[in-house]
Amino acid sequence: MAKKLTKYRFSFGPWNVHTGADPFGPEVRTEFTFAQKMKMYKKLGFEGVQFHDDDVVPADWGRQKMIKGCKAVKKILDGEGLDAEFIAPRLWEDPRTIDGGCTSNSASERKYAIDRSKRAIDIANLMGTRRIVLWPAREGTYIREAKDAQTAVGRMVDYINAMLEYDPNILILGEMKPNEPTDQAYVPTTGHFIGLAYKTVDPGRVGALIETAHVILAGLDPSDEMAYALWHDKLWGVHLNDQNGLKFDEDKSFGAVNLRRAFDQVWVLEKGGFGRNGEFVGLDVKALRTQKKAQSLKHLENSRKIFLMLVDLVRKVSEKKVESFRTARDYEGLEMYLIQKLMGK
C-alpha cells in the first residue's frame, strides 16, 4: 500500500505584508488594509493566518469591546475560508515590559504579562484556535547582573503554568531566539525550551515553534533543531525563512540564501511527518525594501513555491540509495547524489 503523502497547508501573518520601514528608514510602500490582506491569502495558496493578540483587537480594549471585535474578525476569516493558526501575546512593545514581561524584576510588570497573556487566550478561543505562541523577545538581559538568571528561568515556568492552569485546552508553543532585541536570552534555543517544558504542570501541552532564522542566529542548523523537537513529539509549528549568517533577523524568502539548508529542513519535516496532524507550514518572511507595492507579495508566493518544489525533490530521492550510501559509509557519494538532485541531474 502506497504511503499517504502529506498535503501541506500554509500560513503567514499580516505583518509579513508591510510598508518596508526599518530602523534606518521610513516607509517606502503604502499599507494594505486588513481586509485587503485577508483577501490575499487564498489567492496566494495560504489557508492560515498567524496573529498577535493586538493584530485582532487593540490591547487596550475592554472585555465586551474585545469580544465584539474578535467576532467581527472571525466573521472575516470565515468569509474568506481561513483559519486562525495561533495567537501570540505581543508583550515586547508595551512600556511595562521594557525589562521583560515574565522575567521582570517588578512584580506588577510580571502580573501585567500574565494578565495580558490570559487575555490572549480568551482571544484565541474566540478566534477558534488552541495555539498560543510565546516569543520571549525581552526575556533576557543586556547586563548579566541586572537580573538573577536562575530566578528568571523559574519565573518563565511560573508564567507558562499560569496560562496552562487558566485554560486546560490550550497548547503553548515556544518560539525561541538567542538575541535581538535583548543581547542574551535566558532560553535561547529549542532545546532549552523543551527542557523547561518538562518542568511545567502539563508538559504534554507545551511544545515548540521553530523559526529558521532564529536557529541560524544561534549558530545551529534548523533541520537539526526540527529533528530534535520531532523526536520529542513537540514540533507543533514552524516559521520558515532564510538568513545570511549571524546578523540581525533578516527573514529572507525561504531557500533564497542556502538551498541545501532549505532542502534539509524540508527533508526532516517530510520524513518526520510534520503536517499530518493539520500543522501549518508557517512563513515569516519580509519583502525586500526595494520592492514596489505591486510586487510586495512575491516573497510569500516564492517561499511557498520553493517549499513545494523541495517537497517534490525530497519525494524523488531514493531512500534505498541513501541507505546504501549510509551502510557503506560513503558520505561523499551520498553528498554528490543529493547535490545532483538539487541541480536537476
Secondary structure as GFF3:
##gff-version 3
##sequence-region A 1 345
A	DSSP	beta_strand	9	12	.	.	.	ID=ss1
A	DSSP	three_ten_helix	14	16	.	.	.	ID=ss2
A	DSSP	alpha_helix	34	44	.	.	.	ID=ss3
A	DSSP	beta_strand	48	52	.	.	.	ID=ss4
A	DSSP	alpha_helix	53	56	.	.	.	ID=ss5
A	DSSP	alpha_helix	63	80	.	.	.	ID=ss6
A	DSSP	beta_strand	83	88	.	.	.	ID=ss7
A	DSSP	three_ten_helix	95	97	.	.	.	ID=ss8
A	DSSP	alpha_helix	107	127	.	.	.	ID=ss9
A	DSSP	beta_strand	131	134	.	.	.	ID=ss10
A	DSSP	beta_strand	140	141	.	.	.	ID=ss11
A	DSSP	three_ten_helix	144	146	.	.	.	ID=ss12
A	DSSP	alpha_helix	149	166	.	.	.	ID=ss13
A	DSSP	beta_strand	171	174	.	.	.	ID=ss14
A	DSSP	beta_strand	184	185	.	.	.	ID=ss15
A	DSSP	alpha_helix	190	197	.	.	.	ID=ss16
A	DSSP	three_ten_helix	203	205	.	.	.	ID=ss17
A	DSSP	beta_strand	206	211	.	.	.	ID=ss18
A	DSSP	alpha_helix	212	217	.	.	.	ID=ss19
A	DSSP	alpha_helix	222	231	.	.	.	ID=ss20
A	DSSP	beta_strand	235	240	.	.	.	ID=ss21
A	DSSP	alpha_helix	259	271	.	.	.	ID=ss22
A	DSSP	beta_strand	280	283	.	.	.	ID=ss23
A	DSSP	three_ten_helix	293	295	.	.	.	ID=ss24
A	DSSP	alpha_helix	298	316	.	.	.	ID=ss25
A	DSSP	alpha_helix	319	327	.	.	.	ID=ss26
A	DSSP	alpha_helix	331	342	.	.	.	ID=ss27
###
